[in-house]
């Protein structure tokens, strides 16, 4: 593990094969391991949370610049989970909470299932039960029935620009897609998320494999039954990227301890959109569970 110091955050790189997994450690208090881009996610959590939690942001392979050529097998789910364990060891965390936003929630749950002795709590934010076709169709129906005409017009306008984005930066297709999906993912349908993504490296081949195949086929019943730690599921009322909250009903009984919190003024990223309430909810969960 190579350590670099930039201001008050401790930053560095953890090497795993041909990948350089960037990390940033910020704050003080309860240890929380945040899976995803160490750049993007560090920008979505509030400064206030860092007064009560020590946040360990770490890239997984989809966000890590490779030192050589890669293929889909380099992004196998087993390798992603092994890298999380590598990071935990590098940080010296004997036991911590693990937090995954969106598809990273599956990573957090799988890690907690495999390494229960090292996980005190699991936090899922903006995560659906899976990325399969049935739930995707449910999300589409909800969008068609509930989204406002203004939101739909902004969506159509932004999506019309996607082809040009990809033509200009073909290696960042997934990032451009998420930015242009803003009307489906933010409470404010016109929110410009580009600054959050500035400088974030993307390995599209990894996203295609994980989001398009692995997370499509997730067996949430089996996964949830294997997790003994308490789980917090945070959902946004205006999140049109995933299936509606009711999609979680068949899985409630599979969790040993599950808390569900709805954020009424959020889309997909409630830690950013309702940061004060999210911080209070998270800290209460970590202290009482």
N, C-alpha and C positions, 0 to 999 in steps of 0.2 A: 504494500500500500504506500503510494507516494503522496506525501502531504504538502499542500501549498496553503499559504495564508493570504486571504484577501479581506481586509477590514476585520469586522467582528465575527464573520462566519469562517468556520474551518472548512476549506475546500481541498479536494484532491482527487485522485484516480485510484481505482481498484482494478487491477488487470486480471482478466479472465479469458484465457486463450488469446484470440486476435482482437478482443474487445477491450476498450478502455471505459470502464464504468465510472462516470463522474459522480461525485457526491458533494453535499454541503451539509454541515452540522450547525444548527443555529438554536439559540435559546437556552433556557435552563428549566429544570423541573422534571416531570415525568417523561421517560424516554418513549418516543414514538418513531417507528420506522415507516417512512412514506415511500411507497413503491411507484416508480414512474420516472419522468424526466426530472433530474435534479434542478434544472433551470426553470422549467414551466411550473412545477408544483411549488417551488420556493416562492414564486410570485403570486400564488393563489391563496396562501394562508396569511393571516393578519399578523402585523407586528405584535399586537397584544397577546396573541397565543404564545408567542415565544417567551413571554414573562412567566408562563406556568408550565410549559412543556419544552423539552429538548427534542427538536425535530431533526431526524436523520433522513435527508432526502437522498435517494440513490437512483441512478439510471438503471433500467434493465436493457437488454441487448437491442431492443428496437430503437433506443435513444442513444446508443453508444457508437461512436465512430470506430469502425473496424480498421485494423492495421493491415488487412489483406482481404482477399475475396471471400465472400460468404454465400451460403445457400440456405434453403429453408430448414434443413436439419440443424443448423446452428441455432435456430430459434425454438427448438423443441421445448415443450413445457417443462420437462424434467431439468433442462439446462437453465431455464429461467429461475426455477425454484432453487437449484443448487447455487446460483449466483446470489440470491437473497441470503442464503445461509452463509455464503462467503462474506457478504457485506456485514451481516450480524457479527460474525467472528472478528472481522477487521475493526469494527466499532467497539468491540469489547462489551457488547450488550448481553448479559446473561439472560435477562427476561425483559420483554418490552411489549408495548402495543404495536400492532401492525395495521397500517391504513392503506386501502386501495380505492382509488377513484375510478369510476366507470369500469372498463374491462380489467383494470388492475385489481378490482375487488376479487376476481377469481384467483388471482395470484396470491392475495392475502389469505383467502380461505384455504387454498391448497397448502400454502406454507404452514398455516396453523394446524392443519390436519396432520402434516408430516412431522412437525417439530413442536408438539404441544408443550413441552417443558420450557420452551423459550418464549412462549406467547402468553401474555397476560390478558389481552383484549384484542378483538378484531373490529375494525371500522370499515364499513362499506359505504361509499358516497356515490350516488348516481349510478348504481349497478342494477342491472336487470337479472332475472333468474338464469338467462342464457342469451345467446345471440342467434338463436335458431329462427327459421322461417316463420313458424307459427306466431311467435311473439313479435317478430318484425312486422307481420301483417296486422297484428293488434295495434301496434304503435301507429301504423299508417292509417288505420280506421279512426283512431283517436285524433290524429292530426287533422284528418278530413272533416271530422264532426265538430271539433272543439276550437281549433285555431282560428283566430280572428282574420278577417279579410286583409287587414294591414299586415299582420304577421306573414300571411301567405304571399302577399305581394313582395315583401322584402325578401322572402326566401327565393321566389322566382327570379328576382333581380340579381341576387348574389350568385345563385347557381348558374346563371347565364355567363358568369365570368370565370367559372371553374376551368373550362377547357383552355382558356388563355393562360391561367395560372400554371397549369400542368405543362403546357407547351414551353413556357419560359423556365420552369424549374421541374423537370420530369422526375427527379429523384426525391421530390418532396410532395408526392401526390396525396398521401394521407393527411399531411399537415394542412395543405390547401383545402382539402375536403372539409376538415373540421372547422376551419375558419369560415368557409362559405356556408356552413350549416348553422350559422349563428342564430337565425330566426327560430330554429328548432331546439336550440340548446341554451339560450339565455333568456332570463325574465324580460330584459330589455331586448326586443328583437333586432334593434339596430346597433347593438353593442359591437365595437370593433376589438376583436380578440388578438389582432396581429402583434401588439407589443408583448403579450404573454408568450408568444411563440418565437420571439426574436432570438436567433442564435441556436435554436433547438435542432439537433441533428435527427434525421429520420431514416430508418431502414425499412423501406416499404415492403420488402420481401418478408420481413418478420411480422409486420402488422397484417399482411395478407394471410400468413399462416395462422397466427394466433387468433385474430379477430374473425377471419373468414372460415377457419376450420375448427380449431381447438375450442374456442368459446361458443361456437355454433353447437357443438356436441356436448357441452358440459351437462353432467347429470347432477343437478342441484340437490336432488333428494339425497343421493349418496354422499355428496360433498358436505352438505350441511350436517348430516348425521355423524360425520367423522370429526367434527370440530367441537371440542369441549369448552373452549374459552367463551366468555360472553361476547355477543356480537351486537354492534350498533349498525343499523341500516338507515342512512339518511337519504331521503328522496325529495326531489323538487316538484312542486305542483305543475310547473310549466316546462317540465322536461319531456320534450317530444322525440328525443333520440332513442329512448328505451320504451319498453312496454309500460302501460299504466301501472300504478301501484297495486291494483287488484291482482296483477299477475303473480305477486308474491304470496297470495293467500294459501295456495296448496302446499307451500313449503314452510309455513310458520311452525308447524309441529315437528319439523325435522331438526330444528336447532335446540340445543340444550338450554340456552338462554338468549333470547332475541328481544331487542328493543328497536322499535321502528319510530322514526321521527319524520314528520312531513314539514317541509319548508315552503310556506305559502307564497313567498315572493322570490322564488328561485327557479331556475331551470336545471341545468345539468351540473352546475358547479356551486353548490350552496356555501361552501367554505369561503368563497369569494363574494358571492352575491348577498349573503346574509351572514357576514363574518361574525358579528357580535353574538347573534343567537347560536350560530354553529359552535363558536368557541365555548360558550356556556354549556351547551348540550354535550360536547365532547368531554370537557373537564368533569362535568357531573357524572357522566358515564364511567370515566376512568377512576374516579374516586369512590363511587358507590358500588361498583360491580366486583 
